[in-house]
Amino acid sequence: MSAEEFSGLKVMFFDAGSIKVELLEPEDPSSEMGRLLTATGGGIHHLGIAVANVADALAEAERRGFTLIDRTPRPGSRGTRVGSADPHREDGVLIQYVQFDEGNLRGQE
């Protein structure tokens, strides 16, 4: 397990085989994430998918009818670049495309 602070969140990671699990806890209940958790009661917010290029993945998601939350990649935890899209699932789970840099190919620190 590893932990880090990121953008007003406490972030905890643990490995489950080849799967990485990220847990988020807002430091401030009035923050964007804090308000979201109050409104939804928590649960799975998004599924992260490793991609070679976040910008390309976002463009493909938009072509497939997803609503883009991020139009361009942004910094993510563990030195990644990320971008999110809404595939309009009934359960509200979003997709987050994750690009690791060459020195951090698997999210290892």
Residue pairs with C-beta under 8 A, 6 or more apart in sequence:
1 12
1 13
1 14
2 12
2 13
2 14
2 109
3 10
3 11
3 12
3 13
4 11
4 77
4 78
5 11
5 27
6 77
8 26
8 27
8 28
8 31
8 33
9 24
9 25
9 26
9 27
9 31
9 33
10 24
10 25
10 26
10 27
11 22
11 23
11 24
11 25
11 77
12 22
12 23
12 25
13 20
13 21
13 22
13 23
13 77
13 78
13 107
14 20
14 21
14 23
15 21
20 48
20 106
20 107
22 48
22 77
24 33
24 45
26 33
26 34
26 37
28 34
29 35
29 38
36 45
40 92
44 91
44 93
45 93
45 94
46 84
46 93
46 94
46 95
46 96
47 93
47 94
47 95
47 96
48 82
48 96
48 97
48 98
49 57
49 95
49 96
49 97
49 98
50 98
50 99
50 100
51 57
51 97
51 98
51 99
52 99
53 99
54 73
54 81
54 82
54 83
54 97
54 98
54 99
55 72
55 73
55 83
57 83
57 97
58 68
58 70
58 71
58 72
58 73
58 83
58 85
58 97
61 68
61 85
61 87
61 95
61 97
62 68
62 85
65 88
66 85
66 86
66 87
66 88
66 95
67 85
67 86
67 88
68 83
68 84
68 85
68 86
69 83
69 84
69 85
69 86
69 94
70 82
70 83
70 84
70 85
72 83
73 81
73 82
73 83
73 99
74 81
74 82
74 83
75 81
75 82
76 82
76 96
76 98
78 100
78 104
78 107
78 109
79 100
79 101
79 103
79 104
80 98
80 99
80 100
80 101
80 104
80 107
81 98
81 99
81 101
82 96
82 97
82 98
82 99
83 96
83 97
84 94
84 95
84 96
84 97
85 94
85 95
85 97
86 94
86 95
87 94
87 95
98 107
100 106
100 107
